[in-house]
Amino acid sequence: ADHGWSIGAHTLTHARLGRLSPEKQLYEIEASQKEIEDRLGRPCRFFAYPYGDAPRTARQVVAECGMTGFGTVPGRVQPESDRTCLPRVDIYDLVRPGNASQWAWSGPSRAGLLSLHCRRSLARFLPRRSVA
């Protein structure tokens, strides 16, 4: 954080929020935000949903906490995007360029999401390419 990185919340226990009651969702989100703010001594303005599971009740909590939320759907932010669950550029693109960028900027299709999921699954078993 002292070098300019923004540190965001991600729940206390990495719980799948859709499986929790609204009260437990509130606790997981608020407590994780407070923990980060207490440790860093600065506001926590961002939230990433574990597993991309962003039920409406959790998105409401994120909004009430004054945070911007991020899901797992690849894409780019548009003016009409929901600030409680924004799309993102996939981190796998940084690890293995091209995995997500083929369609991330135009929005995912079902075939594109399935293709990316398959490549991610296979990538776990393939040796990494060295960068020369």
CORGIHU-V180802 format. One record per pair of residues at least 12 apart in sequence whose ideal C-beta (glycine too) atoms are under 6 Angstrom apart, sorted by the first residue. I is the first residue (numbers start at 1). J is the second residue. If there is no record, write none. Layout:
BEGIN
I_J + I_J
END
This chain:
BEGIN
1_40 + 6_46 + 7_36 + 8_46 + 8_47 + 8_48 + 9_32 + 9_33 + 9_36 + 9_44 + 9_47 + 10_48 + 11_28 + 11_32 + 11_50 + 12_28 + 12_31 + 12_32 + 14_50 + 15_28 + 16_51 + 16_53 + 17_53 + 17_55 + 17_58 + 18_53 + 18_55 + 22_57 + 25_57 + 25_58 + 25_61 + 26_61 + 29_61 + 33_65 + 45_67 + 46_67 + 46_68 + 47_62 + 47_67 + 47_69 + 48_70 + 49_71 + 52_71 + 52_72 + 54_71 + 54_85 + 59_84 + 59_85 + 62_84 + 63_84 + 68_83 + 69_84 + 69_85 + 70_86 + 70_88 + 71_85 + 73_87 + 74_90 + 74_100 + 74_104 + 74_108 + 75_87 + 75_107 + 76_105 + 89_104 + 99_119 + 100_116
END
